[in-house]
Amino acid sequence: MARIEMVIYDLDGVLVYSRDANAAFYNHLLAHFGRPALTPEQLEAVQALTARQAVDLLFAGDPRREEAQVFQLTVDNTPFLPLLRLEPHVRETLGRLRSGRRTAIATNRGKSLPLVLAHLEVAGLFDLTVSSLEVSRPKPHPRCLHLILERFGITPRQAVYLGDAQVDRETAHRAGVPFGAYKNPGLAADFHLDDHRGIFDILEGMA
């Protein structure tokens, strides 16, 4: 097998614990329109969606849906940043990886991505980040992964994609990129990780 030259990450639920921040953001949006707070099922669903997809879901059947779409673009994400935290060992793992490989992010997060990376002080640890704003079709369409591979002249088998949800698995499969599941043992994957530091043993085994 070809040497793995790049590790590509999903953001939410993989690099960053963001459930509380996402809940606060969407509850703020819902409250603005007098809607009830997120249910646990809705919170689970919006984790892997773009903001636009999440609003479509939360305001399905509501005549104010397009108004909500406009409003979500104007919401200042800054108050929600303190609710974010890096997953354990992310910073040290990225530092080690970058001594011999490239790192990237492919996420369905949109306008808030630069704010999140700057707040957590990890923006400089990635060679490229691709949000839903950089592609015409978000995950599970594989364009986000194709864009990263093309930028660095890397084949699909020279990269791995680490995610935590079915949408990530489908994205990797459609791009032909080996897929790793993070903290989701029930998700079919080429490998599973519960600790980011385990990526080094995985990469050694794939060499």
Secondary structure, 3 states (H helix, E strand, C coil): CCCCCEEEECCECCCEECHHHHHHHHHHHHHHCCCCCCCHHHHHHHCCCCHHHHHHHHCCCCCCHHHHHHHHHHCCCHHHHHHCEECCCHHHHHHHHCCCCEEEEECCCCCCHHHHHHHCCCHHHCCEEECCCCCCCCCCCCHHHHHHHHHHCCCHHHEEEEECCHHHHHHHHHHCCCEEEECCCCCCCCEEECCHHHHHHHHHHHC
